Amino acid sequence: MRIYADNAATTKPSRAAIEAMLPYLEEEYGNPSSLYTLGQRAREAIEQAREEVAAVIHADPRDITFTSGGSEADNQAIRSAAEKGRKAGKTHIISTAFEHHAVLHTLNRLEKEGFRVTLLDVHENGLVRPDELDAAICDETCLVTVMTANNEIGTIQPIRALGELCARRGVPFHTDAVQAVGHLPIDVDADHIDMLSASAHKFHGPKGVGFLYARKKVPLVNLIDGGAQERGKRAGTENVPAIMGMAAALKESAARMDGDAERMRTLRDRLITGLREIPHSALNGDAVKRLPGNANFCFEGIEGESLLLLLDDRGICASSGSACTSGSLDPSHVLLAIGRVHDVAHGSLRLTLGEDATEEEVDYIVRNVREVVEYLRGFSPVWRDLVSGKANFIL
Amino acid sequence: MALYSEKVMEHFRNPRNVGVIEDADGVGEVGNAKCGDIMKMYLKIDGDTVTDVKFETFGCGSAIASSSMATELIKGKPVADAMKLTNKAVAEALDGLPAYKMHCSVLAEEAIQSALADYYAKHPEKKPAT
């Protein structure tokens, strides 16, 4: 048995996505830049895909640039806004402490180039406060970049309020919507979004493809120079099969979104209720303003990697923000940003349900997480100290 | 390739010598929860022999496997051998650890050293002349 509960990491490609890709791997292999019919059919196909992708976020298709994924889109969006700012003598950028590393590391680089970066507090509930953004914006601010939904704790930011604020203050607004596109309704006009990043494999499309939405007011800076593809803003022959798979996956996800989200929220809440019964545990992030499938917990007295390995033995795929799974000595920057101390952040577990999750699966997860946490606590010296009163419980 | 060797996974899934020795002759604890690994070793020593050893570990798969393997390598062995146990020996006995997990084997060595230091602090007369 396998229960895949790591849909924030990647999703299973949908049948629609696979079938949309196959013709472009087998017969329709033309280069969209070629002028003969085979090439032009590929050109028409990706332009059709561009329209479909744009429609889902209520955008003008001419503002969609296909990229290799969310990270590239984040890099290009931020670099482009920074370049525009630099030319106008504006070198201040506002973001949050719990952005994806594709955003944070790009900002680090810009800091070395002389930009000043303000990271907004995301508070205990994992939510940005619009009034704090308002206070942070100054005359030098050339970009505000806040993710739509957090990839670890799933909290959904007040994007429309942030977008309206940026529009009023005349500052370009970018959002990394990698976890949200295909799962939450997005309207770039109503939400006042100037730039948006998305990745296909988060909504049942293929890996290695995504898109950047950018209004004309932010001229894009090339990350990859070369040919004139994507209106000269992203060189390299288009990944036609992947683009076709992405469009088909997104179209399907968007059509099913409302029903899926409601069902997933019910299952997610069942999961959260079950896991909350484990003593000395805590849900990370706001309980309501979170992605329909996301449950993220800290369990005191245990370490996340060993929890994941034992859950894997029981057929459950999940992830953790422990240092051992992040490949560094520090646990997840997201958990630290919402105020979890290191000791507790090491014992985190992220479960992200898919659209096809069932009640039985949720109950199986709850039962097994409870058993494994109990087992690991049984020989944890940290847990022993907590139980014996030598140390104080945090959760 | 899998993250860990079969040997690491086997020790992680079925750790040997887990638990506490209430009347231990030496107890050592190393690491800290901030970094995500804590190992605690309990030794029972009779004459010149480590007659029993138990451990408790808060940490990742390789930390648990390293603790387990280290206890196996010293249980029933002369104290002098336990003194000489290196992290390299622990890692080799586990058929290797990923480079960024080698510190887990270092913790296992240090936990045993710390437990032996505790034993010698309580029994200075047993300490070998250096």
Interface residues (C-beta under 8 A of the other chain):
Chain A: G301 I302 E303 G304 E305 S306 L309 L310 D313 S322 A323 C324 G327 L329 P331 H342 D343 H346 F379 S380 P381 V382 W383 R384
Chain B: M9 F12 R13 P15 V18 G19 V20 E29 A33 K34 C35 G36 D37 I38 M39 K40 F55 E56 T57 F58 G59 C60 G61 A63 I64 Y100 K101
